[in-house]
């Protein structure tokens, strides 16, 4: 009997191995690092945001038709995913109300990784760490997994769960994308997604460490996209969920070489319709005193300096032009990004294997029977907040079950 080979022991690969293994099925999980699950370990600042409390398929980004993303996500509902972690793995989850994220009650990402590894072993999977795969090729009626410095592994089927190109320090090297291309699959152009943006020169470096909740808007053709949540000034630029969730627009505009994507920031909950009359008051109060009631004082001072509006100027003395200028700075500030942190700090990889070429139930290649794809290697990613783990868990499970499903 030939084994099923699972390439990659990340979130999708471990889930695939758990569900592919079982009585009468030999599963070999191949992982290039010495322990696997490296991205799980660093997720959520070491806490691991396992799932979102609500999963909206419309928030996923993909070049494939939206109905395919919805269908692929539907193979394992959010409720059933949560039940798996709590009942099967014994990992109670707790909701962080302010963010809508579900974390293990222990707040330890290592517990999540270790429970998944244990579950894979208990299911009967054979885990081979520190084993580098270099390629996959046809071999008779099955497949040959080519290994570095070892004899190849003959397999009846192969699940490619290698991740993408993001955070290469965790072992991601794009192997799965290379395998897909060699097998004739359409691999949509890849790019770093959910990655911090940078400004050169770093005009806001002195605000590094300052964080607040904001709203960011971007226009993409006739569409208006919006993200809300945490914003963080860094030494090099900007990060936080609100920035990361729209960073792919900035990255893709940079790669296209045309006009850079405009990102407009509202620094407070109030929009222009609130700020305009507020700043029109005939009052002796200063502009700075009014603005810093809504946003941190350092940021308020910076914005007024950029607008060349005197911080000590009284509202009664504020000219119409300066008032309009301050309203725009507060409600539609043009973020002066010039680049991004790339794959080095990207949470996920944009682009990947076209979903049209994947069976939506078994995740088997429509071009190469016996090859299954799951996780980040596929052309879809979601926003910050557990969405990409939900994608990994759902697609990994489907691929694992799919290797034993009858041909359709």
N, C-alpha and C positions, 0 to 999 in steps of 0.2 A: 504493500500500500504506500502510495506517495503522499507526502504531507501537503497541507495548504501552507504556503509561505506568506507571512504578514511582514511587510517591510516598514519598519518604523514603530517605535514604542512610545509615541506621543499620545495625546488624548484620543485621537481617532484610532490609532493602531492598537492601543491597549483595549479599547472597547470592541474593536473588530475581533481581536484574539479571544476575548471572553465569550463572545457569541458564536464564533466559528468552532471553538473547541467543544468537545463533548464525547460521549461514548461512541466508539467506533470511528472517531475523527482525530487525525493526527495534525496538530497545528504547530508550526515553528515560527516564533516571533524573532525577527532579526533586527538588531538595534546597534548602531555604530558607537554610541556612547556606552559608558560602563554601567549606567543605571537607568537610563530612559526617563521620559517625562520631564525633561529639563524646562520646557515652557510652562508646564503645570507648576513647577516649583517657584518660578519667578512671577507668576500671575497674581494680580491683585496685591502687589507689594508683599508677596509671600503668604497671602491669606487665601488666595484662589477663589475668585468669583465664579463658582461652579455653574450657575444659571441665572438668567434674569427672572423676575417675577412675572413678567408679561413678555411674550414673544410676538413681534409684529413682522411678518415676512416682508412687508413693503419697505422695511428699513434696510434690507439687504441690497448690496450693490453687485450687479452681475451684467455681463453682456448677453447672457442668455435670457430667453423670455421669462417674465416675472412668474407666469403660471408654473414653470418648471421649478423655480426656487420654492414656491409654496408647496408643490407636490413632494419635493424631496424632503422638506422639513416635516411634512405631515406623516412621514413613516414612523415617527416616534414622538408623541405629544409631550409637551412640557410637563404635564402632570405625571405621565409615566416615567419620564426621565427622573423627576424628583423622587418618585417612589423607588426607582432602582437604587439611587444613592442612599436613601434612608433605610430601605428594607433589605436590599441585597448586600450592600456594602456596609451597612451599619454606620452611616455618616449622617447624623441629623443635620438639617440645614436650617439656618436662621435668616430671616429677612432683615436687611438693613433698610429701614423705611425711607430714609431720606434719599437713597439712591435707587431703590427698587431692585437691589441685587441680593442674590442668595449665596451665603457663605457657609462653610462647614462650621458647626458650633464651636469647634476647637480653634478656628481662625488659623489653621495651619495647612498650607498648601501641601506640605510633605505628607500629611495624613491622607490626602486625596490620592496623590501619586502612589503611595505605598499600598493603599487598599485596592487600587486598580491592578497593581502588579500582583498582589496576593490573589485577587479574584481570577486573574488570568491563569496563574499556576494551579489554583484549585479546580478550575474548569478543565485542566489537563493540557494546557498549552506548554510547549517547551520554549523557554526564553533563552536566547543566545545574545548576551550583551557583548560589547566590544567586537562586533562582527560587521564589517563594512561591506555593503553591497555595491557593486560597480555597474550592474546591468541586468536585464532580463531578456531572454531570447527563447524562441520556440524550440521545443525538444520533443519530437514525435507527436503524440497526442496531448502532451502537457507542456511544461515550461521549465527552463533552466535558469536558476538565479545565480548569477556570477558573483563570486565573493573575492575580496582582496586577500591574497596570501593564504587562501584555503581552497579546497576542492569545491566545485559548484554544487548547489543543492537542486536536485530534481524535484519538481513539485507538480501536483495535479492542478493547482490554481494558485494565483498570486493576488494578494490584496496590497495595493500601493497606498501607503499611509505615511508618506515621508515628509509631509508638511510642504512648505514653500521655500522662500528665500529669507524670510524675516528672522531677525536675531540670530545671525550665523554662529554666535558664540555658544548657542545651545545645541549646535550640530546640524542645523538646517543648511543644506547646500544645493537645493533644487534638483536633486536626483530624480524624484518622481516626475518632474516636468520633462526632464531629459528622456526618461523611459517612455513617457507618453508620446513625445515627438517621434522617437525611433519606431514606435509601433504604429505610426501614421495618424495619431490623434491631432485634432485641432487644439492648439494651446494658445489661448488668447493672450495678448501682450501683458506681461507681468510688470508690476510696479509696487513700490512700498506703500502700504496703506496703514492708516491709524498711526502715523508717525509725527513726531514734533516738527514744527516749522522753525526756521532760523531767519535772522535778519543780519545782513552784512552791509554796513557796520551794525553791531549790536546796540541799537539806539536806546534800548530799554534795559540794558544789562544792570543798571543801578537799581532796578526794581526786582531783580532776581529774588525769588522766594515769595513774592507777593501773590496771593491767590484770592479769587472771588468768583461768584457765579455770574455768568453773562449769557447773552444770546448772540449768536453769530448767524448772519444770513449770507447766502451766495446765490447768484443767478446763473443758471445753466440753460441757455436758450430761453425758452418761455417759462421754464420751471424756476420756482423759488425754493431753495433748500434752506433748512434751518437746523441748528443744533443749539442745545441749551445745557448749561451745567458748569462744572468747574473750569476755570481758566487759570493757568499758572505762568508767570513770567520766569524765564530761565536765563542763565548767563548768556546763552546764544540766541534765544528767541522766545518761543511760545509753546506751551503744552497744556495738558489737561483735557478731559473728555470732550469739551466743546470744540477745541481745536482739532483733536485727533479725528473726530467723527467727520469733519469736512476736509481733512488734509489731503485725501485722495484727489480732490478737485484741484488743489494747488499743485500737487505732484504731477498730475496728468497734463496740466497746462504748461508746466515747466518742460516736461518731456516732449510735448508737441512743438515747443519752440516758438509759439505765438504769444499773444497777449496773456499776461499772467492773470490768473483767477483773482478777482476782487473778493475779499472777505470783509464784511461790515460788522462791527462789534457794537452792541448796545451794552454799556457797562453797568446798567442798573435795570431794574424791572420796569422803570418808566420809559416810555417812548417819547418821540418828538412832540406828540400831542399833549404830553404832560409838562415837558421841560419848557416848551415855548412860553406858555402863560406864566409858569413859575418864575422865569427869568425876566418877565416883563413887568414885574411888580415895581412900583415907585417906592423903593425902600432904601434905607441907609445901609442895609446889610451888604457885605461884600459877596462877590461872585464865588470866591473860594469857600466861604462859610456855608453857602447854600449847596454847592456841589459836594463838599466833603461830608455832608449829611447822608449822601446816598452811596458814595464810593470811598475807598481808603484815601486818606489825605495825601499820601505820596503820589498816588495816581492822579488825583485831582490837580495837584500842583503841576505834574508833568503835562497833562492835557492842556491846561491853560497856557503853559509855557509854549507848547507846540503851536497853539492858536494865536500866540502873541497877544493874549488878553491879560491885562494886569490882575494878579490875584487879589489885590487890594481895591480893585475898582468896585464902587458901589452899584447896586442894581439900578438905582435911579440915574446913574451916569453911563450905563452900558448902552453903547450905540446899537442901532438896529443890525448893522452888519456883524458886529461882534456877538450879538445875541444869537443870530443865525449860526455863526461859526461855532459857538459853544454848544448849541443844540445838536449840531451835526457831530461834533467831537464826542458827545455823550451818548448819542443814540444811533449813529451810523459811522463809527470811526473806521477809517480804512487801515486795516492791519498791514504794517510795512514789512511783510515777509519777502524774502528774496530766494530762499531755498528750503531744504528740509534735511532731516537727519538720516533719510534713506533707510535701507534695510537694517542697518545696525541697531536702530531703535524702533523699527516698525513692529506693531503688534501682529500684523498679518500681511500676507501677500495678496495684492489685487491681481485679477486675471487668473489664468489657469486652464485646466481641461474643460472644454465646452460641455455644458450639461446636456446638450442635445445628443451627444454621443454616448451617454450613460443610461442604462436601464434604470428607471425611477424607483423600482422596487428592490432589485438585487444589487444595484450599483455596478453591474457587470458592463464591461466595454461592449458597445454594439459592434465594434470593429474586430475585437480580439476576444472571443469567448474564453473564459478562464482567467481573465484579468479584471480586477475590480479596483475602483478608485474611491477614496473617501477623504474627508477632511479638507485641509487647506490647499491641497493640490488641485481641488476643483474650483471652477470660476464662480465664486460667491464669497462674500464676507459681510459681516454685520457690524453695527456700531459697538463701542465700548459698553460693557455691562453684562457680560456672560453670553452674548449672542453667538460668538464664535466657538465657545465651548459647546453650546447647544447644537450648533452645526456639526461639530466634530463628534459629539456623542451620538447624534441621530444617524449621521452618514456612516460612522464606524460600525454601529450596531447592524445597520442594513446590509453593509458589505459583508460582515461576518456571517449573518444569517443567509446571505445570498449565495455563498459558496456551496451550500448544501441544498439550495432550492432547485427544483426541477427546471430544465431548460424550457424557455417560453417561446 
